[in-house]
Structures are given as structure tokens and as C-alpha cells.
Amino acid sequence: MISSKEKILDSSVQYIKSVGPKRAESFYKIGIKTIRDLLFYFPSRHLDRTTVINAASAYGYVINGYQGEVTIIGTVEDVERIRLRKELLKVHFRDATGFFECVWFQGVKYFEKVFNTGDIFAISSKPEINYNKLQFIHPDFDRITEEESQNFINTGKIIPFYRIPKELKARNIGDLSLRRIISYAVENYVDHLDETLPPDIIKDENLIDIISAVRNYHFPESKELFERAKKRFKFEEMFYIETLVALRKHNYGTKLSGNALTIKTKLISDMLKTLPFELTKAQLKVLSEIKKDMMSDKPMNRLLQGDVGSGKTIVSLIAMLIAVDNGFQAAIMAPTEILADQHAKNISVMMNKLFEIHNDKKIKVSLLLGGQKKSVRDKNLEAIELQEADIIVGTHALFEEKVKFNNLGLVVIDEQHRFGVRQRSQLQSKGKTPDVLVMSATPIPRTLSMTIYGDLDISVIDEMPKNRKPIKTVLRGENKLPEIYKFIIDKRKEGYQSFLVYPLVEESEKLELKAATTLFEELSNSHLRELKLGLIHGRMSWQDKEEVMRRFLKKEFDALVSTTVIEVGIDIPDANIILINDAQRFGLSQLHQLRGRVGRSNKQAYCILVAKDSVVSRTNQRELELEYLSPVQIEKYKSTVRLQTMAKYTDGFKIAEIDLKLRGPGDIFGTLQSGFPELKYADIINDTQIIIDAKQKAFSIVEKDPSFKFPENQIIKQNLLNRYSESLKYATIA
């Protein structure tokens, strides 16, 4: 039950002083509808007096070689717009000890309106001395009142700064007025909040109570209390997310019965005889873990991780054959139609070879795609329902209600990062608690797998096939393209085929990026005219894509001009050169996936990253280490770090860790786990210990009291129902 005090917090934000009905409409547009919403609209940053110095001190810092950022509070003296070769803006400030300047080379018109004579600003940036003047180039800044500036300097007050969306600005709500509105809400309503964590957890984890946490997140009494407030909300957020994960794991493992399978015939051993290679130790270890799960009467719920080309697909096929050997159907879902089609063809070829040795039963493969002809689709649907199909390959089409499996025993989901909890559960519901194996060729850092896939058992193939040579990756400027084309032509004589990847299908006026269609025409008539070129891109139908890939595999093309449609799963053994144009525009995991399209034979493979000459020059100047870069610098040098990482590492797990740091947890978390709440407070990268503590506490409680019947756990149950009702659905999916 929500207390009467708490009900007041669900009143409209319009009743807050200085808001009213008109301003409330603007708050509604940004998701702040109630007083509670306003209390939890936390600052994006704070300005701390301990970091503030005066102009004279800053001048001395620079003279003595100081390289860091400082904060100075100053009053605007004059705004000067200067027209040289390029327009710039100078804003002249003063404080009690002297003068300083802020300079902008971009956004001159905008910044000219921001700074008015007499206004007081806190300026934060790295100081420089130019022409004997103290300067800040494109600094961060925050307008503050005279009263705030005095509090700042005299009392050490920490001032919050909030994100001000355009909807609030339209109602003349800026930094000062929003601070006053929130200050009123905190002073008058924060005491109405009910606690959302049990007392034992607060005590065990040394957390502060919710009222103190909200107060000190907005208006910290000290730096220590501000840090404790942040920790409180990080822990609480992760605790409830881990509780949802723990509930999923518990419900899957205890409330559902699986199909205890056995090795009935020589089907698996005969299958291994048909392979032209031996399985690696890592593959055998993972197979042992999967087999143990499938033989248990508890349903398997396992994540199989392995780098690009490590051999996950053959492992999953053997698992599917165990299900088929026990009279069940097995389904494998791929993220794209072209990959599903390739899986179906490859598996069919292997099943034909298997039938030559193991002729007791021919294993039938069926393909189900959204773009199939109705007659083909209806025939396949009938084969699935009558269990004439043993292994069913498809895309999202497998989710549809029309698809009726007869006896589904195993679900394999390829490229798990493309599917969230919601999609995973839809396919699971197609059978009587089938075993589930989800696969990811995008290695997942430990904290992320612990958080997002905590309900899954995890297997890792951490070994590449013995005959594989590490792919040589190089970075080249566009001025080297003629030499690269010559290299591609020369290598063709050794049987090499090549991928030439471009970011766009057609030319874009807004983006100066190479386009596949345009470059296909150009290269066909110039540098690569002596080669047979093919073209593939995302706007083609899957049938057309499949036909192009079939011809490429049969060596009817020497090189394939492509967009990122080839990113996932395409397997052409003789394609051992990949040229990625405008490489600086691709994400790190995407570059790693693209590189994985080559190096699938015993030949030396090459990945050539091509970027603008200026980008390559900047990238080669110095090696950047992420741990020494500030968030602002990381944002500025993202493309440089990506290119350096690709040239330096081939290990997918190392690349995934760097990618996580570059992209931030919110982006990745939302993509991987649709159906669970996005992170607001916790940082997957830097809050590892908090995540571990929250997970241990959540799993321990769910193990002892999964229904939250104990008195001390009632608060958890109530908060799950009140705040996580949507996510709770996905915690009980089976």
C-alpha cells in the first residue's frame, strides 16, 4: 500500500510554487507530471566551491605549467564580436583579482545572446595565456545569481545544475528558476517519501535513507553526503534490476519442467565423422556443458559466447541433433533473412552428408522467412506442424502465431544482441518449456553479462580453430587507395576474394561518405576494371542478396562491393581481404564484426581500414589510453580510439570492453535487454563493486524468499509492484 503522505507526491506538479497550469504543461512534455517526478529530476552536474579559484591564481597556475581544468566565477564586462578571416566572439570577465577572456570560434551568434553585461557566470575549462591574457577557449559555463556567487565563495555551497530542455526554456524556465522550483519541492515534500529499501539492506550496505539521499543529490550538504546519495540510488537501481533477473532465473529453474534427453543413437558420433576438422578443446568443453543441461529435467537456459569465427554454429547444430535424436524439433532464429537462408543451406548440406553414414533417418531442414512466396511458406508451415521438419531455421517470422511447432525441444537464438527479453520469450512460448541456447558473437564484458544475462548460465568458446592465422589489420589514408586496389588485384592471382565495404547505399548530400552504388560503377570502370565485381546492399530483397552471395561463393565475382549487410554471419572461405571505407564512421563492434567476415580459412587475411588522410594523420600522432581521457576527451577522440583499437587488438573481449567505455552503458544496456528498465544512475563501467554487491543481495533474497512473504521483504514486493510492474512481466516469462 502507498501511504497517504506518498499519495500527495502523486499530485500534479502545477501545485508547486512558481509552476502553475501553463508551466505544468511544459513539465508534462518532458515526463515530469507529479511532485514525485520533480523530486527525482536530479541535477546533471554540480559546481563545487573546492574547485573554484580566482583569476590571479589561474594565471599563476598556467605560468607554473598546470595542465588541468579550473573554475572561475566572474562578471561579464563586455562582449566583443570580431571579424577576421573567421568570425569569433570574445567575452571579457572580471573578478576581484583581475580580468580574463572566454573565446568562441563556433556558435558565435548563439553565444553572443547568452552573455549580457553584468551577468555572473561560473566558467570551467583549461586556462591558457595568449598575448599575456588569461583565456578560456570554448569553456563550459553556468549562469548564477549574485547571492549564489557569494554563498559559493563564502560558505562552500555546492550548486546543482539541471538539464533544461527546450520545452522549459519556452516558458522562461532557466537555471535559476528551475533551481528555485526544485528547492521549494525538496523543502516542502521530500519528507513525504516512503523508504524503498528494507532497513537491513540499508544497514548492511552502509546506505543513507531515501529522504537524505534525495536532499543531498539536489543540494548536497557536503561532498561526502553527495557521494553517498549517488551510491544509494546506484545500489537501489541495480538491486531491483538484479531482483528481476533473479526472479527470471528462479522461475525458469523451479517452476518449469524440462525434457531430460539422452544420447539415444550414434547420430552425434556419426555427425562428428563428417566434419573436415576436429573440434577445439573449448568447443568440446562447451558441448559438455550444453549436453549436461539438456540431460537434466530442468530446462536449459544458456548463453554461448564466442568471438567471430570461433565455431559457435557447429556447437549449436550438435545440440539441435541431440534434440532431434530424442524425437523433438529444434529451431534456430537468425537476425537477418540472408543469414537464415545461409544457415538453412549449410545445415541441409551437412545433413545430406550425415545421411550417407547414418541412414536410419534423414533429418529434414525447413526455412521460414517473412519474404517467402505464400505457397512455399504454407508448405513449410504444414511441415512444421506435422513434424515433418526436424530443424527449422528462420528470422522473426518464427514468432508469428501461425507457426505451430509439433514438439519443440530446443530453441537456438543466433546473434543474441539483436534480440531482447521480449523477443526471446515469444519464441520460448512456442513449445513446452524447450531448452534455450542463445549465442552472441559480440563478446560481452563481465559486468554487462553479470547484469543483463544473470538469469542465464554462460559458456565461452575462448579458442579459435587451429588453422586460423590472426587477421592483419592496417589503417591507411584515402591517398593510398590506388595502392590498395593494386594489392587486391595482385592477391586475386593467389585465389583471394575481397569485400569492399561502404557506409551508404546511395550518395548523400548531407554526409560526405562513399556510397556502394556509386563506387561500384566507378571502380568497375577504373581501378578494378580487370576484376569481376558484384554489388550487395540492404535495399535488395533477401532472394537477390542470396543470389549475389551464391555467385560470390562460386567465385563468379573477384570482389564484392557492399554495405554493412555483410556484417553478420556471411561465410566465404576465400574472401580474405576486407577494405572498409570511411572506417571512422563505423562503431567498434561493427568494425570487429565486419573484420570477422575474413580469415575463415588457413590463408593470411587482411583488414584494411581507410579513412580521410587528416583522420589517419591525427590517429597516428599519439596513442590514446582511455583511462587517462576525460568524458569530454573521449567524446572528442572516439573515432581515433576506435581505429587505434582495431589496429592493435584482435581479441573480441578486449574490443568489447573498450566499446562499452566509448558507447556508454545506457546505449548497450537498452539494446541488449529490451523489457528491462534502462539505467539512470549506475555506470556499468565504473560501478562494478556496487553491481556485484547488489546482485549478491538480490539473488540471496530471491533464493530464500522468492514470493517475498517474509515481513522484512514486503517493502521489496511493494516497490516491485508500484515501480516495476511492466518489467515484472518479463521477470516471470517462461
C-alpha positions in Angstrom: 0.0 0.0 0.0 1.1 3.5 -0.8 0.9 5.8 2.3 -1.3 8.9 2.4 1.8 11.0 2.6 3.1 9.3 -0.5 -0.2 10.0 -2.3 0.4 13.7 -2.0 3.6 13.2 -4.1 1.4 11.9 -6.9 -0.3 15.3 -7.2 0.2 17.4 -10.3 3.5 19.4 -10.4 1.3 22.5 -11.1 0.8 22.9 -7.4 4.5 23.6 -6.8 5.2 27.3 -6.2 6.1 29.2 -9.4 4.8 26.4 -11.7 1.0 26.7 -12.2 -1.1 25.2 -15.0 0.7 26.8 -18.0 4.3 25.9 -16.9 3.0 22.4 -15.8 2.2 21.7 -19.5 5.9 22.2 -20.3 6.9 19.9 -17.4 4.4 17.3 -18.7 6.1 17.3 -22.1 9.4 16.2 -20.6 7.9 13.5 -18.4 7.6 15.5 -15.1 3.9 15.1 -14.3 3.9 14.8 -10.5 5.7 16.3 -7.5 7.4 12.9 -7.1 8.7 13.2 -10.7 10.2 16.6 -9.9 11.9 15.3 -6.7 13.6 12.7 -8.8 14.6 15.1 -11.6 18.2 15.1 -10.4 21.0 17.6 -11.5 23.2 16.7 -14.4 26.2 18.1 -12.5 27.2 20.3 -9.5 29.6 23.1 -9.1 31.7 22.7 -6.0 33.5 25.6 -4.2 36.6 23.5 -3.6 37.3 23.6 -7.4 36.8 27.4 -7.7 39.8 29.7 -7.8 40.2 33.4 -8.8 41.7 34.9 -12.0 45.1 35.8 -10.4 45.5 32.2 -9.1 44.6 30.7 -12.5 47.2 33.0 -14.2 49.8 31.7 -11.7 48.7 28.1 -12.3 49.4 28.4 -16.1 52.7 30.1 -15.6 53.8 27.2 -13.4 52.8 24.6 -16.0 49.4 23.5 -14.7 47.5 21.5 -17.4 44.1 20.7 -15.7 40.7 22.4 -15.7 39.7 25.1 -13.2 36.5 27.0 -12.4 36.4 30.8 -12.0 33.4 33.0 -11.1 33.3 36.3 -13.0 31.1 39.1 -14.1 30.6 40.0 -17.8 32.3 43.3 -18.6 32.0 43.3 -22.4 31.0 41.2 -25.3 33.1 41.6 -28.5 32.3 40.1 -31.9 35.5 40.1 -34.0 35.6 39.6 -37.8 38.9 38.3 -39.0 39.4 35.6 -41.6 36.9 33.7 -39.5 34.4 35.3 -37.1 35.0 34.8 -33.3 33.4 36.0 -30.1 35.3 37.3 -27.0 33.6 37.7 -23.7 35.5 39.8 -21.2 35.1 39.0 -17.5 36.5 40.3 -14.2 36.6 39.2 -10.6 38.1 40.8 -7.5 41.6 39.9 -8.6 41.7 40.7 -12.3 40.4 40.0 -15.8 40.0 37.0 -18.1 38.5 36.3 -21.5 36.4 33.5 -23.0 36.7 32.8 -26.7 34.3 31.1 -29.1 35.2 30.3 -32.7 31.9 28.4 -33.4 28.3 29.3 -32.5 29.1 33.0 -32.3 25.5 34.2 -32.9 24.2 31.9 -30.2 26.8 32.7 -27.5 26.5 36.5 -28.2 22.9 36.3 -26.9 23.8 34.2 -23.9 26.3 36.7 -22.3 25.0 40.1 -21.1 27.0 42.8 -19.3 26.6 42.4 -15.5 25.7 38.7 -15.5 27.7 36.4 -13.3 28.9 33.1 -14.7 30.9 30.2 -13.4 33.5 29.3 -16.1 35.1 25.9 -16.2 37.9 24.9 -18.6 41.6 24.5 -19.1 43.2 28.0 -18.8 45.6 29.4 -21.4 47.8 32.5 -21.6 47.7 34.2 -25.0 49.1 37.7 -25.7 49.7 37.9 -21.9 45.9 37.5 -21.2 44.2 34.7 -19.3 41.9 32.9 -21.7 39.4 30.0 -21.8 38.6 28.5 -25.2 35.1 27.2 -25.7 34.6 26.6 -21.9 31.7 25.1 -20.0 29.7 27.8 -18.3 26.8 28.2 -15.9 24.9 31.4 -15.0 24.5 32.0 -11.3 22.9 34.7 -9.2 24.9 37.3 -7.1 23.6 35.6 -4.0 24.8 32.2 -5.2 28.2 33.6 -6.1 28.6 35.0 -2.6 27.4 31.7 -1.0 29.8 29.9 -3.2 32.8 31.9 -2.2 32.0 32.4 1.5 30.2 29.3 2.6 31.3 26.5 0.3 27.8 25.8 -1.0 27.6 23.2 -3.8 25.2 24.4 -6.6 23.2 22.0 -8.7 22.8 22.5 -12.5 19.9 20.8 -14.3 19.3 19.8 -17.9 17.0 22.5 -19.3 15.0 21.1 -22.3 13.6 23.4 -24.9 10.1 22.8 -23.5 11.1 24.5 -20.2 13.0 27.3 -21.9 9.9 28.1 -23.9 8.2 29.0 -20.6 11.2 31.1 -19.4 12.4 28.4 -17.0 16.2 28.6 -16.9 18.9 27.5 -14.4 17.9 30.0 -11.7 14.1 29.5 -11.8 14.3 25.7 -12.0 16.7 25.6 -9.0 14.1 27.7 -7.0 11.2 25.4 -8.1 13.1 22.2 -7.2 14.4 23.8 -3.9 10.8 24.5 -2.9 9.7 21.0 -3.8 12.6 19.4 -1.8 12.0 21.6 1.3 8.2 21.0 1.4 7.7 17.5 0.1 10.8 15.3 0.4 9.7 14.2 3.9 6.6 12.6 2.4 8.8 9.9 0.7 8.4 6.3 1.9 11.5 4.2 2.1 12.0 1.8 -0.8 14.7 -0.5 0.6 14.5 -2.7 3.7 16.3 -1.4 6.8 18.6 -4.5 6.8 19.9 -3.7 3.3 20.4 0.0 4.2 22.4 -1.0 7.3 24.4 -3.9 5.7 25.4 -1.8 2.6 26.0 1.4 4.7 23.5 3.4 2.6 21.7 6.6 3.6 17.9 6.7 3.8 15.9 7.8 0.8 15.0 11.3 2.2 18.6 12.2 2.9 19.6 10.8 -0.4 17.1 12.9 -2.4 18.1 16.1 -0.4 21.8 15.6 -0.9 21.5 14.6 -4.6 19.9 18.0 -5.2 21.5 20.3 -2.6 24.5 18.5 -1.0 25.4 19.5 2.5 28.9 18.1 1.8 30.9 16.2 -0.9 30.7 13.1 1.2 26.9 13.2 1.5 26.6 13.8 -2.2 28.7 10.7 -3.0 26.6 8.7 -0.5 23.4 9.9 -2.2 24.7 8.8 -5.6 25.8 5.4 -4.2 22.3 4.9 -2.6 20.5 5.3 -5.9 23.0 3.3 -7.9 22.7 0.4 -5.5 18.9 0.6 -5.4 18.6 0.7 -9.2 20.9 -2.3 -9.6 19.3 -4.2 -6.7 15.8 -4.1 -8.3 17.1 -4.9 -11.7 19.1 -7.9 -10.3 15.9 -8.9 -8.3 14.1 -9.1 -11.7 16.9 -11.1 -13.1 17.0 -13.4 -10.1 13.2 -14.0 -10.3 13.6 -15.0 -14.0 16.3 -17.5 -13.1 14.3 -18.9 -10.2 11.1 -19.2 -12.1 12.7 -20.8 -15.0 14.6 -23.3 -12.9 12.0 -24.2 -10.4 8.5 -23.7 -11.8 9.1 -25.3 -15.1 10.0 -28.9 -16.0 12.3 -29.6 -18.9 12.8 -32.6 -21.2 15.5 -34.9 -19.8 17.3 -36.0 -23.0 19.8 -38.8 -23.6 22.2 -39.8 -26.4 20.0 -42.5 -28.0 21.8 -43.4 -31.2 25.1 -42.9 -33.0 23.8 -39.8 -34.6 26.2 -37.4 -32.8 29.3 -39.5 -33.2 28.4 -40.0 -36.9 27.9 -36.3 -37.3 31.4 -35.6 -36.0 32.9 -38.1 -38.5 31.5 -35.9 -41.4 33.3 -32.8 -40.2 36.5 -31.9 -42.1 38.1 -30.7 -38.9 38.4 -31.6 -35.2 36.5 -29.7 -32.6 38.7 -27.5 -30.4 39.1 -28.1 -26.7 37.0 -25.1 -26.0 34.2 -26.3 -28.3 34.2 -29.8 -26.6 34.1 -28.2 -23.1 31.1 -26.0 -24.1 29.4 -29.0 -25.7 29.8 -30.9 -22.4 28.1 -28.1 -20.5 25.3 -28.0 -23.0 24.8 -31.8 -23.0 24.6 -31.8 -19.2 21.9 -29.1 -19.3 19.9 -31.0 -21.9 20.1 -34.2 -20.0 18.7 -32.5 -16.9 15.0 -32.4 -16.1 15.4 -28.6 -15.7 15.1 -26.6 -18.9 18.4 -25.3 -20.3 18.8 -21.5 -20.3 22.3 -20.9 -21.5 24.3 -18.1 -23.2 27.1 -19.2 -25.6 29.7 -16.6 -26.2 32.4 -16.8 -28.7 34.4 -14.5 -30.9 33.7 -14.2 -34.6 34.7 -17.4 -36.3 35.2 -19.4 -33.1 32.8 -22.2 -34.2 29.6 -21.5 -32.3 27.3 -22.6 -35.1 28.6 -26.2 -35.3 28.2 -26.4 -31.5 24.6 -25.3 -31.7 24.0 -27.8 -34.6 25.2 -30.7 -32.5 22.9 -29.5 -29.7 20.0 -29.4 -32.2 20.8 -33.0 -33.2 20.6 -34.2 -29.6 17.1 -32.8 -29.5 16.2 -34.4 -32.9 17.7 -37.7 -31.7 15.2 -37.6 -28.9 12.2 -37.1 -31.2 12.0 -33.3 -30.7 12.1 -30.4 -33.2 14.8 -27.8 -33.0 14.6 -24.1 -34.1 17.3 -21.7 -34.9 16.5 -18.0 -35.2 18.9 -15.7 -37.1 18.8 -11.8 -37.2 18.6 -11.5 -41.0 17.0 -13.3 -43.8 20.2 -13.8 -45.7 21.9 -15.4 -42.7 18.9 -17.6 -42.0 18.9 -18.7 -45.7 22.7 -19.4 -45.4 22.2 -21.4 -42.2 19.4 -23.5 -43.8 21.6 -24.3 -46.9 24.7 -25.1 -44.9 22.8 -27.3 -42.4 21.0 -29.1 -45.3 24.3 -29.9 -47.0 25.7 -31.3 -43.7 22.5 -33.4 -43.1 22.9 -34.9 -46.6 26.5 -35.9 -45.7 25.3 -37.3 -42.4 22.6 -39.4 -44.1 25.3 -41.2 -46.1 26.8 -42.5 -42.9 23.8 -42.5 -40.5 21.0 -43.7 -42.9 18.5 -44.6 -40.2 16.7 -41.3 -40.6 17.1 -38.3 -42.9 17.0 -35.1 -40.9 14.8 -32.6 -42.7 15.5 -28.8 -42.6 12.8 -26.2 -43.2 13.3 -22.5 -43.8 10.7 -19.9 -42.7 11.1 -16.3 -43.8 8.8 -13.3 -44.0 9.6 -12.6 -47.6 8.8 -16.1 -48.9 6.2 -16.9 -51.6 2.8 -17.9 -49.9 2.9 -21.4 -51.5 6.4 -22.1 -50.1 5.6 -20.6 -46.8 2.3 -22.6 -46.4 4.1 -25.8 -47.3 6.8 -25.1 -44.7 4.2 -24.2 -42.0 2.5 -27.5 -42.7 5.8 -29.5 -42.4 6.5 -27.8 -39.1 3.0 -28.6 -37.7 3.1 -32.2 -38.8 6.7 -32.6 -37.5 7.9 -33.4 -41.0 10.6 -30.7 -40.4 13.2 -31.6 -37.8 15.3 -28.4 -37.8 13.5 -25.2 -38.5 15.5 -22.1 -39.5 14.0 -18.6 -39.6 14.0 -15.0 -38.6 11.4 -13.1 -36.6 8.9 -15.0 -38.7 9.2 -17.8 -36.2 7.4 -15.6 -33.6 4.2 -15.5 -35.6 1.0 -17.1 -34.2 0.6 -19.1 -37.5 3.8 -21.0 -36.6 2.7 -24.2 -34.7 5.6 -26.4 -33.7 4.6 -30.0 -33.1 7.2 -30.9 -30.4 9.7 -28.1 -30.0 12.6 -29.2 -27.7 15.3 -26.7 -28.4 15.4 -23.0 -29.4 18.7 -21.6 -30.6 18.9 -17.8 -31.0 21.8 -16.6 -33.1 23.3 -13.1 -32.5 21.6 -12.6 -29.1 22.5 -8.9 -29.0 19.9 -8.3 -31.7 17.0 -9.7 -29.5 15.8 -8.6 -26.1 13.9 -10.4 -23.4 10.6 -9.8 -25.0 11.5 -11.5 -28.3 13.3 -14.3 -26.6 10.2 -15.1 -24.5 7.9 -15.1 -27.6 9.9 -18.0 -29.2 10.3 -19.9 -25.9 6.5 -19.9 -25.5 6.2 -21.9 -28.8 7.0 -25.2 -27.0 6.5 -27.0 -23.7 9.4 -25.3 -22.0 12.1 -26.1 -24.6 15.8 -25.9 -23.9 17.1 -22.5 -24.9 20.6 -21.7 -26.2 21.3 -18.0 -27.0 24.5 -17.2 -28.9 26.5 -14.0 -29.2 29.4 -13.3 -31.4 29.7 -9.9 -29.8 31.7 -10.6 -26.7 30.1 -9.2 -23.6 32.3 -7.7 -20.8 31.9 -9.4 -17.4 29.9 -6.6 -15.6 27.4 -6.5 -18.5 26.9 -10.3 -18.8 26.6 -10.4 -15.0 23.9 -7.7 -15.1 21.9 -8.4 -18.2 22.4 -12.2 -18.6 22.3 -13.1 -14.9 19.4 -15.4 -15.5 21.5 -17.4 -18.0 24.3 -19.9 -17.5 27.2 -18.8 -19.5 29.6 -20.8 -21.7 32.5 -19.3 -23.6 34.4 -20.6 -26.6 37.7 -18.9 -25.9 39.8 -20.6 -28.5 40.0 -20.2 -32.3 40.3 -23.2 -34.7 44.0 -24.3 -35.0 44.5 -23.4 -38.7 43.4 -19.8 -38.3 46.0 -17.1 -38.7 45.4 -13.7 -36.9 44.0 -11.1 -39.3 46.4 -8.4 -40.2 44.7 -5.0 -39.7 46.1 -1.8 -41.0 45.0 1.9 -41.2 45.5 3.8 -44.4 44.6 7.2 -45.7 42.4 7.7 -48.8 45.6 8.8 -50.8 46.7 5.1 -50.5 43.6 3.7 -52.3 45.3 3.2 -55.7 48.0 1.1 -53.9 45.3 -0.9 -52.0 43.4 -1.6 -55.3 46.7 -2.9 -56.8 47.2 -5.2 -53.7 43.6 -6.6 -54.2 44.3 -7.3 -57.9 47.7 -8.9 -57.2 46.2 -11.1 -54.4 43.5 -12.3 -56.8 46.2 -14.3 -58.5 46.6 -16.3 -55.3 42.9 -17.1 -55.2 41.9 -14.2 -52.8 38.5 -12.6 -53.0 37.7 -9.3 -51.4 35.0 -7.3 -49.7 34.8 -3.6 -50.3 32.6 -2.1 -47.7 31.0 1.4 -47.9 28.7 3.1 -45.3 25.8 4.1 -47.6 23.7 2.6 -50.4 23.5 5.9 -52.4 25.2 9.2 -52.3 24.1 11.6 -49.5 24.4 15.3 -49.8 24.4 15.7 -46.0 27.1 13.1 -45.4 30.3 13.1 -47.4 30.5 9.4 -47.3 31.2 6.9 -50.1 28.2 5.1 -51.4 28.2 1.5 -52.6 26.2 2.0 -55.8 28.3 5.0 -56.9 31.6 3.4 -56.1 30.6 0.1 -57.8 30.1 2.0 -61.0 33.3 4.0 -60.6 35.5 1.0 -59.7 34.1 -1.2 -62.4 35.2 1.4 -65.0 38.6 2.4 -63.4 40.9 0.9 -60.8 39.2 -2.6 -60.7 38.0 -2.9 -64.2 40.0 -6.1 -64.7 38.2 -7.7 -61.8 34.6 -9.2 -61.8 32.7 -7.1 -59.3 29.5 -7.9 -57.5 27.2 -5.5 -55.6 25.1 -6.2 -52.4 23.2 -3.8 -50.1 20.4 -3.7 -47.6 17.7 -2.5 -50.0 17.9 -5.6 -52.1 15.4 -8.4 -51.4 16.9 -11.3 -49.4 16.5 -13.5 -52.5 18.6 -11.1 -54.6 21.2 -10.9 -51.7 21.3 -14.7 -51.5 21.9 -15.0 -55.3 24.8 -12.5 -55.1 26.3 -14.3 -52.2 25.9 -17.7 -54.0 27.7 -16.3 -57.1 30.4 -14.8 -54.8 30.9 -18.2 -53.1 31.2 -19.9 -56.6 33.9 -17.3 -57.5 31.9 -15.7 -60.2 32.9 -12.4 -58.6 36.5 -11.5 -57.5 35.3 -8.7 -55.2 32.0 -7.7 -53.6 31.1 -4.1 -53.2 28.9 -4.0 -50.1 27.2 -2.0 -47.3 27.1 -3.4 -43.8 24.6 -6.0 -44.9 27.5 -8.5 -44.7 28.2 -7.6 -41.1 26.7 -10.8 -39.5 27.4 -14.4 -40.3 28.3 -14.4 -44.0 30.9 -17.1 -44.6 33.0 -17.1 -47.8 36.2 -19.0 -47.1 38.3 -17.5 -49.9 37.3 -13.9 -49.1 40.4 -12.9 -47.2 40.6 -9.2 -47.8 38.1 -6.7 -46.4 38.5 -3.0 -47.3 36.4 -0.8 -45.0 35.9 2.8 -46.4 35.2 5.8 -44.1 36.1 3.5 -41.2 36.0 6.3 -38.7 32.2 6.4 -39.2 31.6 2.8 -38.0 31.1 1.7 -34.4 33.8 -0.5 -32.8 31.7 -3.7 -32.5 30.5 -3.2 -36.1 34.1 -2.9 -37.3 35.0 -6.1 -35.4 32.0 -7.9 -36.9 33.0 -6.8 -40.4 36.6 -7.9 -39.9 35.2 -11.3 -38.9 33.9 -11.8 -42.5 37.5 -12.7 -43.5 40.1 -15.1 -42.0 37.9 -18.1 -42.3 40.5 -20.4 -44.0 44.2 -21.2 -43.4 45.2 -18.2 -45.6 46.6 -14.9 -44.2 43.7 -12.5 -44.1 43.8 -8.7 -44.3 41.5 -5.9 -42.9 42.3 -2.5 -44.4 40.7 0.4 -42.7 40.5 3.5 -44.9 39.8 7.0 -43.5 40.3 10.6 -44.5 44.0 11.5 -44.6 43.6 14.0 -41.8 41.9 11.4 -39.6 44.7 8.9 -40.2 47.4 11.6 -39.5 45.7 12.5 -36.2 45.3 8.8 -35.3 49.0 8.1 -35.9 50.2 11.1 -33.9 49.9 9.6 -30.5 48.3 6.5 -28.9 45.4 7.4 -26.7 44.8 5.4 -23.5 41.1 5.6 -22.5 41.7 5.5 -18.7 43.6 8.8 -19.0 40.9 10.6 -21.0 38.1 12.7 -19.5 34.5 12.2 -20.7 34.8 15.3 -22.9 38.0 14.0 -24.5 36.5 10.5 -25.0 33.7 12.1 -26.9 36.1 14.2 -28.9 38.5 11.4 -29.8 36.0 8.5 -30.2 36.9 7.8 -33.9 40.6 7.9 -33.1 40.3 5.4 -30.2 38.2 3.1 -32.4 40.7 3.0 -35.2 43.7 2.5 -32.9 41.8 -0.3 -31.1 41.1 -2.1 -34.3 44.7 -1.9 -35.4 46.0 -3.0 -32.0 43.7 -5.8 -30.9 42.0 -8.9 -32.4 40.6 -10.1 -29.1 36.8 -9.5 -29.2 36.5 -9.3 -25.4 39.1 -6.6 -25.2 37.4 -4.7 -28.0 34.0 -5.1 -26.3 35.4 -3.6 -23.1 36.7 -0.5 -25.0 33.5 -0.3 -27.0 31.5 -0.3 -23.7 33.6 2.6 -22.4 33.1 4.6 -25.7 29.4 4.0 -26.1 28.3 4.2 -22.5 26.2 1.7 -20.7 22.8 3.2 -21.5 23.1 2.6 -25.2 24.3 -1.0 -24.9 22.0 -1.9 -22.0 18.9 -0.7 -23.8 19.8 -2.6 -27.0 20.6 -5.9 -25.2 17.7 -6.1 -22.8 14.5 -4.6 -24.1 12.0 -5.4 -21.5 14.1 -4.3 -18.5 14.4 -0.7 -17.3 17.2 1.4 -18.6 19.9 2.6 -16.3 19.6 6.1 -14.8 22.2 6.1 -12.0 24.6 3.1 -12.2 27.5 3.0 -14.5 28.3 -0.5 -15.8 31.9 0.5 -16.4 32.9 2.1 -13.1 30.4 0.7 -10.6 31.5 -2.9 -10.7 31.6 -3.4 -6.9 28.2 -1.9 -6.4 26.8 -4.2 -9.1 28.3 -7.2 -7.5 27.0 -6.3 -4.1 23.5 -5.6 -5.4 23.4 -8.9 -7.3 24.6 -10.9 -4.3 22.0 -9.3 -2.1 19.1 -9.7 -4.7 19.9 -13.3 -5.5 20.3 -14.2 -1.8 16.8 -12.8 -1.0 15.1 -14.4 -4.0 16.7 -17.8 -3.2 15.4 -17.7 0.4 12.1 -15.9 -0.2 11.0 -15.9 -3.9 7.5 -14.8 -3.1 8.7 -12.0 -0.7 6.5 -13.4 2.1 8.9 -12.5 4.9 7.9 -9.3 6.7 11.3 -7.7 6.0 10.8 -8.3 2.3 7.3 -6.7 2.0 8.9 -3.4 1.1 10.7 -5.1 -1.9 7.4 -6.7 -3.1 5.5 -3.4 -2.8 8.2 -1.5 -4.7 8.3 -4.1 -7.5 4.5 -3.8 -7.9 4.5 0.0 -7.7 7.5 0.9 -9.7 8.5 -2.1 -11.9 5.1 -3.7 -12.9 5.9 -3.6 -16.6 9.4 -5.1 -16.1 8.0 -7.7 -13.7 6.1 -9.3 -16.6 9.5 -10.2 -18.2 10.9 -11.5 -14.9 8.3 -14.2 -14.8 8.3 -15.1 -18.5 9.0 -18.8 -19.2 
